[in-house]
Amino acid sequence: MPCLRCFCEYGSSARTRSAGIRVPSTMTKSPSLKPTRTAHLIRELTAAEEDFPAQRWHQQIRWALAGLNTQAIRVRSGEISEIAPEALLLHFEAFHRGIAVGLSLHPRAPGRKQTPARNLLERLRDQAHAVLRFADAPRHVPFTNNCGERALRPVKTQLKISGCHQSADGAMAWLAVRSYLDSARKHGLSAFEAIHRAFTGNLWMPPITQTT
């Protein structure tokens, strides 16, 4: 299956250059498995559509991301073993063409301050390897990092309400419980069930993959 590195090589071909696709050189680097805030990008693209309804680049980029996410979900559910190369190429091309068209419609202004549309397009162009990473490794990289943000939200809420914990030991104990419950929830257990098992001597533990 072609990965982002393979598409980068494709992007340097005459066909891709003539299509107006710009694949940044950063895509030749080995990106980490850290997901991006793709859901935030979708909201920014929707806002751009509201600001520029006569343009179509935002719809094309959003279509490409949504299509790749659909394919990634099919991989994680076991419906397919991998994203088909043709599907990857189709959506990658649509993604980069949409960025190229958008940049042509929103040229850089003099000085450092740019329009929100220009900033969004440059971010999509320069961080394409991170934005599309979920399609390159669909089994390991989620479409968005909202899951991690939700895990941190109770901590921020606690700080807003109480300001701080009374002791370092209390803070460590509270965080350990929160971490345990959040991990259990991600594996399909409710908080009540996880606590019940902990107090009845049947402590739930996350599965550990054995490696040889």
JOSUL-V291041 format. One record per residue. N is the residue number from 0. RES is the residue in three letters. SS is DSSP state (H for helix, E for strand, C for the rest). Layout:
# JOSUL-V291041
n: {N N}
res: {RES RES}
ss: {SS SS}
This chain:
# JOSUL-V291041
n: {0 1 2 3 4 5 6 7 8 9 10 11 12 13 14 15 16 17 18 19 20 21 22 23 24 25 26 27 28 29 30 31 32 33 34 35 36 37 38 39 40 41 42 43 44 45 46 47 48 49 50 51 52 53 54 55 56 57 58 59 60 61 62 63 64 65 66 67 68 69 70 71 72 73 74 75 76 77 78 79 80 81 82 83 84 85 86 87 88 89 90 91 92 93 94 95 96 97 98 99 100 101 102 103 104 105 106 107 108 109 110 111 112 113 114 115 116 117 118 119 120 121 122 123 124 125 126 127 128 129 130 131 132 133 134 135 136 137 138 139 140 141 142 143 144 145 146 147 148 149 150 151 152 153 154 155 156 157 158 159 160 161 162 163 164 165 166 167 168 169 170 171 172 173 174 175 176 177 178 179 180 181 182 183 184 185 186 187 188 189 190 191 192 193 194 195 196 197 198 199 200 201 202 203 204 205 206 207 208 209 210 211}
res: {MET PRO CYS LEU ARG CYS PHE CYS GLU TYR GLY SER SER ALA ARG THR ARG SER ALA GLY ILE ARG VAL PRO SER THR MET THR LYS SER PRO SER LEU LYS PRO THR ARG THR ALA HIS LEU ILE ARG GLU LEU THR ALA ALA GLU GLU ASP PHE PRO ALA GLN ARG TRP HIS GLN GLN ILE ARG TRP ALA LEU ALA GLY LEU ASN THR GLN ALA ILE ARG VAL ARG SER GLY GLU ILE SER GLU ILE ALA PRO GLU ALA LEU LEU LEU HIS PHE GLU ALA PHE HIS ARG GLY ILE ALA VAL GLY LEU SER LEU HIS PRO ARG ALA PRO GLY ARG LYS GLN THR PRO ALA ARG ASN LEU LEU GLU ARG LEU ARG ASP GLN ALA HIS ALA VAL LEU ARG PHE ALA ASP ALA PRO ARG HIS VAL PRO PHE THR ASN ASN CYS GLY GLU ARG ALA LEU ARG PRO VAL LYS THR GLN LEU LYS ILE SER GLY CYS HIS GLN SER ALA ASP GLY ALA MET ALA TRP LEU ALA VAL ARG SER TYR LEU ASP SER ALA ARG LYS HIS GLY LEU SER ALA PHE GLU ALA ILE HIS ARG ALA PHE THR GLY ASN LEU TRP MET PRO PRO ILE THR GLN THR THR}
ss: {C C C H H H H H H H H C C H H H H H C C C C C C H H H H C C C C C C C C C H H H H H H H H H H H H H H C C C C C H H H H H H H H H H H H H H H H H H H H C C C C C C C C H H H H H H H H H H H H H H H H H H H H H C C C C C C C C C C H H H H H H H H H H H C H H H H C H H H H C C C C C C C C C H H H H H H H H H H H H H H H H H C C C C C H H H H H H H H H H H H H H H H H H H C C C C H H H H H H H H H C C C C C C C C C C C C C}
